[in-house]
Amino acid sequence: QVQLVESGGGLVQPGGSLRLSCAASKTIFSFGAMGWYRQPPGKERELVAMFTRGGSTDYLGSVKGRFTVSRDNAKNTVYLQMNSLKPEDTAVYYCYVFYGRAYWGQGTQVTVSS
């Protein structure tokens, strides 16, 4: 079992920044993949940014150059730095890890609005 605790969501104006955090209950070295998904209102859940099993990173095309996924192995935490936020980034953001199966965080709301 893996517990994931997210934090850092909120309301931000267009052009602003937020950093999401996801603390895992196990050492993140043991995970096959980890990163972030989001689900905009009325839409399907989509991959935002991910560390793959091979250690590379994948990003949703619309966030490339604005979002950065990073990790702190000592803290068992993965981050999502979001800059130049747009209204279309509004969504519930979910932390994800693969450890034998998929595990999801509880979700954190990000709202980009003036």
MARVOSE-923618 format. One line per 5 residues: number of its first residue (from 1); for each residue x, y, z of N, C-alpha, C, O. Coordinates in nm, 2 decimals. Layout:
! MARVOSE-923618
NUM	X,Y,Z,X,Y,Z,X,Y,Z,X,Y,Z; ... $
***
This chain:
! MARVOSE-923618
1	0.08,-0.12,0.00,0.00,0.00,0.00,0.09,0.12,0.00,0.19,0.13,0.06; 0.04,0.22,-0.07,0.11,0.35,-0.08,0.01,0.46,-0.05,-0.10,0.47,-0.11; 0.04,0.55,0.05,-0.04,0.67,0.07,0.03,0.79,0.01,0.15,0.80,0.02; -0.05,0.87,-0.05,-0.01,0.99,-0.12,-0.08,1.11,-0.06,-0.21,1.11,-0.06; -0.01,1.21,-0.01,-0.07,1.33,0.04,-0.03,1.45,-0.04,0.09,1.48,-0.04 $
6	-0.13,1.51,-0.10,-0.10,1.63,-0.18,-0.13,1.76,-0.11,-0.21,1.76,-0.01; -0.06,1.86,-0.16,-0.09,2.00,-0.10,-0.04,2.10,-0.21,0.03,2.07,-0.30; -0.09,2.22,-0.19,-0.04,2.33,-0.27,-0.14,2.39,-0.37,-0.11,2.48,-0.44; -0.26,2.33,-0.38,-0.36,2.39,-0.47,-0.41,2.52,-0.42,-0.38,2.56,-0.31; -0.50,2.58,-0.51,-0.56,2.70,-0.46,-0.61,2.79,-0.58,-0.61,2.74,-0.70 $
11	-0.64,2.91,-0.55,-0.69,3.01,-0.65,-0.57,3.10,-0.69,-0.50,3.15,-0.60; -0.55,3.12,-0.82,-0.44,3.20,-0.86,-0.49,3.28,-0.99,-0.57,3.23,-1.06; -0.44,3.40,-1.01,-0.47,3.48,-1.12,-0.39,3.43,-1.25,-0.29,3.37,-1.23; -0.45,3.45,-1.36,-0.37,3.41,-1.49,-0.24,3.47,-1.49,-0.22,3.59,-1.45; -0.14,3.39,-1.53,0.00,3.44,-1.53,0.07,3.41,-1.40,0.20,3.42,-1.39 $
16	0.00,3.36,-1.30,0.06,3.33,-1.17,0.12,3.20,-1.16,0.13,3.12,-1.26; 0.17,3.16,-1.04,0.24,3.03,-1.02,0.19,2.96,-0.90,0.14,3.03,-0.80; 0.20,2.83,-0.90,0.17,2.75,-0.79,0.27,2.63,-0.79,0.32,2.59,-0.89; 0.29,2.58,-0.67,0.37,2.45,-0.66,0.29,2.35,-0.58,0.25,2.37,-0.47; 0.27,2.24,-0.65,0.20,2.12,-0.58,0.30,2.03,-0.53,0.41,2.01,-0.59 $
21	0.27,1.97,-0.42,0.36,1.87,-0.35,0.28,1.74,-0.33,0.16,1.74,-0.31; 0.35,1.63,-0.34,0.29,1.50,-0.31,0.39,1.42,-0.23,0.50,1.38,-0.28; 0.36,1.39,-0.11,0.44,1.32,-0.02,0.39,1.17,-0.02,0.28,1.14,0.01; 0.49,1.08,-0.04,0.46,0.94,-0.05,0.50,0.87,0.08,0.59,0.91,0.15; 0.43,0.76,0.11,0.45,0.69,0.24,0.57,0.58,0.22,0.61,0.52,0.32 $
26	0.61,0.57,0.10,0.72,0.47,0.07,0.83,0.55,0.00,0.81,0.65,-0.06; 0.95,0.49,0.00,1.06,0.55,-0.07,1.03,0.55,-0.22,0.99,0.45,-0.28; 1.05,0.67,-0.28,1.01,0.69,-0.42,1.10,0.61,-0.52,1.07,0.60,-0.64; 1.21,0.57,-0.47,1.30,0.49,-0.55,1.23,0.36,-0.60,1.26,0.30,-0.70; 1.14,0.31,-0.52,1.07,0.19,-0.55,0.96,0.20,-0.65,0.90,0.09,-0.69 $
31	0.93,0.32,-0.69,0.81,0.33,-0.78,0.85,0.32,-0.93,0.96,0.36,-0.97; 0.76,0.26,-1.00,0.79,0.24,-1.15,0.77,0.37,-1.22,0.84,0.40,-1.32; 0.68,0.45,-1.18,0.65,0.58,-1.24,0.58,0.67,-1.14,0.51,0.62,-1.05; 0.60,0.80,-1.15,0.53,0.89,-1.06,0.52,1.02,-1.13,0.60,1.07,-1.20; 0.41,1.09,-1.10,0.39,1.22,-1.15,0.25,1.27,-1.12,0.19,1.25,-1.02 $
36	0.20,1.35,-1.22,0.07,1.42,-1.20,-0.02,1.41,-1.32,0.02,1.41,-1.43; -0.15,1.39,-1.28,-0.26,1.40,-1.38,-0.35,1.51,-1.34,-0.34,1.57,-1.23; -0.44,1.55,-1.42,-0.54,1.65,-1.39,-0.67,1.62,-1.46,-0.68,1.55,-1.56; -0.78,1.66,-1.40,-0.91,1.65,-1.46,-0.99,1.78,-1.46,-1.04,1.82,-1.36; -0.99,1.84,-1.58,-1.06,1.97,-1.59,-1.21,1.94,-1.57,-1.26,1.83,-1.59 $
41	-1.29,2.05,-1.54,-1.43,2.03,-1.53,-1.50,1.97,-1.65,-1.48,2.03,-1.76; -1.57,1.86,-1.64,-1.65,1.81,-1.75,-1.56,1.73,-1.85,-1.61,1.69,-1.96; -1.43,1.71,-1.82,-1.34,1.64,-1.91,-1.28,1.52,-1.85,-1.29,1.49,-1.73; -1.21,1.44,-1.93,-1.14,1.32,-1.89,-1.01,1.36,-1.81,-0.96,1.47,-1.83; -0.97,1.27,-1.73,-0.84,1.29,-1.66,-0.73,1.27,-1.77,-0.73,1.19,-1.85 $
46	-0.63,1.36,-1.75,-0.52,1.36,-1.85,-0.38,1.37,-1.78,-0.37,1.43,-1.67; -0.28,1.31,-1.85,-0.15,1.32,-1.79,-0.09,1.46,-1.81,-0.11,1.52,-1.91; -0.03,1.51,-1.70,0.03,1.64,-1.70,0.18,1.63,-1.71,0.24,1.69,-1.80; 0.24,1.56,-1.62,0.38,1.55,-1.62,0.42,1.42,-1.54,0.35,1.39,-1.44; 0.52,1.35,-1.58,0.55,1.22,-1.53,0.70,1.19,-1.54,0.76,1.22,-1.64 $
51	0.75,1.13,-1.43,0.88,1.06,-1.43,0.85,0.92,-1.48,0.77,0.85,-1.41; 0.91,0.88,-1.59,0.88,0.74,-1.64,0.97,0.64,-1.56,1.06,0.68,-1.48; 0.94,0.51,-1.59,1.02,0.41,-1.52,1.17,0.42,-1.55,1.25,0.39,-1.47; 1.20,0.47,-1.67,1.34,0.48,-1.72,1.40,0.61,-1.66,1.52,0.63,-1.69; 1.32,0.69,-1.60,1.38,0.81,-1.54,1.37,0.94,-1.62,1.40,1.05,-1.58 $
56	1.31,0.93,-1.74,1.29,1.05,-1.82,1.16,1.11,-1.78,1.09,1.06,-1.69; 1.13,1.23,-1.84,1.01,1.30,-1.81,0.92,1.31,-1.93,0.97,1.33,-2.04; 0.79,1.31,-1.91,0.69,1.33,-2.02,0.60,1.44,-1.97,0.57,1.46,-1.85; 0.57,1.53,-2.06,0.48,1.64,-2.03,0.36,1.65,-2.14,0.38,1.61,-2.25; 0.25,1.69,-2.09,0.14,1.73,-2.17,0.18,1.84,-2.26,0.25,1.94,-2.21 $
61	0.15,1.84,-2.39,0.20,1.94,-2.48,0.17,2.08,-2.44,0.26,2.17,-2.45; 0.05,2.10,-2.39,0.01,2.24,-2.36,0.08,2.30,-2.23,0.06,2.42,-2.20; 0.15,2.22,-2.16,0.22,2.27,-2.04,0.37,2.27,-2.05,0.44,2.32,-1.96; 0.42,2.22,-2.16,0.57,2.22,-2.18,0.62,2.36,-2.18,0.56,2.45,-2.24; 0.73,2.38,-2.10,0.79,2.51,-2.09,0.73,2.60,-1.98,0.78,2.70,-1.94 $
66	0.61,2.55,-1.92,0.55,2.62,-1.81,0.55,2.54,-1.69,0.56,2.60,-1.58; 0.54,2.41,-1.70,0.53,2.33,-1.58,0.66,2.25,-1.57,0.72,2.21,-1.67; 0.70,2.22,-1.45,0.82,2.13,-1.43,0.79,2.03,-1.31,0.75,2.07,-1.20; 0.81,1.91,-1.34,0.80,1.80,-1.24,0.94,1.78,-1.18,1.04,1.77,-1.26; 0.95,1.77,-1.05,1.07,1.74,-0.99,1.05,1.65,-0.87,0.93,1.62,-0.83 $
71	1.16,1.60,-0.81,1.14,1.51,-0.70,1.25,1.53,-0.59,1.37,1.57,-0.63; 1.22,1.50,-0.47,1.32,1.51,-0.36,1.32,1.37,-0.30,1.23,1.33,-0.22; 1.42,1.29,-0.33,1.42,1.15,-0.29,1.43,1.14,-0.14,1.37,1.05,-0.08; 1.50,1.23,-0.08,1.52,1.23,0.07,1.38,1.25,0.14,1.36,1.20,0.25; 1.30,1.32,0.08,1.17,1.35,0.14,1.05,1.27,0.08,0.94,1.28,0.12 $
76	1.09,1.18,-0.01,0.99,1.10,-0.07,0.87,1.18,-0.13,0.75,1.15,-0.11; 0.91,1.29,-0.19,0.81,1.39,-0.24,0.84,1.42,-0.39,0.95,1.44,-0.43; 0.73,1.43,-0.46,0.73,1.48,-0.60,0.66,1.61,-0.60,0.56,1.63,-0.54; 0.71,1.70,-0.69,0.65,1.84,-0.70,0.61,1.86,-0.84,0.65,1.80,-0.94; 0.52,1.96,-0.85,0.48,2.01,-0.98,0.48,2.17,-0.97,0.39,2.23,-0.91 $
81	0.58,2.23,-1.03,0.59,2.37,-1.04,0.52,2.42,-1.16,0.55,2.38,-1.27; 0.42,2.50,-1.14,0.33,2.55,-1.25,0.35,2.70,-1.26,0.31,2.78,-1.17; 0.40,2.75,-1.37,0.42,2.89,-1.40,0.33,2.93,-1.51,0.29,2.85,-1.59; 0.32,3.06,-1.53,0.24,3.12,-1.64,0.10,3.05,-1.65,0.06,3.01,-1.76; 0.04,3.04,-1.54,-0.09,2.96,-1.54,-0.20,3.03,-1.62,-0.20,3.15,-1.63 $
86	-0.28,2.95,-1.68,-0.39,2.99,-1.77,-0.52,2.94,-1.72,-0.52,2.84,-1.65; -0.63,3.01,-1.75,-0.76,2.96,-1.71,-0.78,2.81,-1.75,-0.85,2.74,-1.67; -0.73,2.77,-1.86,-0.75,2.63,-1.91,-0.67,2.53,-1.82,-0.69,2.41,-1.84; -0.59,2.58,-1.73,-0.52,2.49,-1.64,-0.61,2.45,-1.52,-0.57,2.37,-1.44; -0.72,2.52,-1.51,-0.81,2.49,-1.40,-0.85,2.34,-1.40,-0.90,2.29,-1.50 $
91	-0.83,2.28,-1.29,-0.86,2.13,-1.28,-0.84,2.08,-1.14,-0.78,2.15,-1.06; -0.88,1.96,-1.12,-0.83,1.89,-1.00,-0.71,1.81,-1.04,-0.71,1.74,-1.13; -0.60,1.84,-0.96,-0.47,1.77,-0.99,-0.45,1.65,-0.90,-0.47,1.66,-0.78; -0.41,1.54,-0.96,-0.39,1.42,-0.88,-0.25,1.37,-0.89,-0.19,1.37,-1.00; -0.19,1.34,-0.78,-0.06,1.27,-0.78,-0.08,1.12,-0.82,-0.18,1.07,-0.78 $
96	0.01,1.07,-0.88,0.00,0.93,-0.93,0.14,0.86,-0.91,0.24,0.92,-0.94; 0.13,0.73,-0.87,0.25,0.65,-0.87,0.21,0.51,-0.91,0.09,0.47,-0.90; 0.30,0.44,-0.97,0.28,0.30,-1.01,0.38,0.22,-0.92,0.50,0.23,-0.93; 0.31,0.13,-0.84,0.39,0.04,-0.75,0.32,-0.09,-0.75,0.24,-0.12,-0.65; 0.33,-0.17,-0.85,0.26,-0.29,-0.87,0.12,-0.26,-0.93,0.07,-0.34,-1.01 $
101	0.06,-0.15,-0.89,-0.06,-0.10,-0.95,-0.06,0.05,-0.94,0.03,0.11,-0.88; -0.16,0.11,-0.99,-0.17,0.26,-0.98,-0.23,0.30,-0.85,-0.32,0.24,-0.79; -0.16,0.40,-0.79,-0.21,0.47,-0.67,-0.23,0.62,-0.70,-0.16,0.68,-0.78; -0.34,0.67,-0.64,-0.37,0.81,-0.66,-0.38,0.89,-0.53,-0.42,0.84,-0.43; -0.34,1.02,-0.54,-0.37,1.10,-0.43,-0.52,1.14,-0.43,-0.59,1.11,-0.51 $
106	-0.55,1.22,-0.32,-0.69,1.26,-0.31,-0.73,1.37,-0.40,-0.85,1.40,-0.41; -0.64,1.44,-0.46,-0.67,1.54,-0.55,-0.67,1.68,-0.49,-0.70,1.69,-0.37; -0.62,1.78,-0.56,-0.61,1.92,-0.51,-0.66,2.01,-0.62,-0.62,2.00,-0.73; -0.75,2.10,-0.58,-0.81,2.19,-0.68,-0.72,2.31,-0.71,-0.66,2.37,-0.62; -0.70,2.33,-0.84,-0.63,2.45,-0.89,-0.73,2.52,-0.98,-0.78,2.47,-1.07 $
111	-0.75,2.65,-0.94,-0.84,2.74,-1.01,-0.76,2.86,-1.06,-0.70,2.93,-0.98; -0.76,2.88,-1.19,-0.69,3.00,-1.25,-0.80,3.09,-1.30,-0.87,3.06,-1.40; -0.81,3.21,-1.23,-0.92,3.30,-1.26,-0.88,3.44,-1.21,-0.82,3.45,-1.11; -0.93,3.54,-1.28,-0.91,3.68,-1.24,-1.03,3.72,-1.16,-1.04,3.84,-1.11 $
***
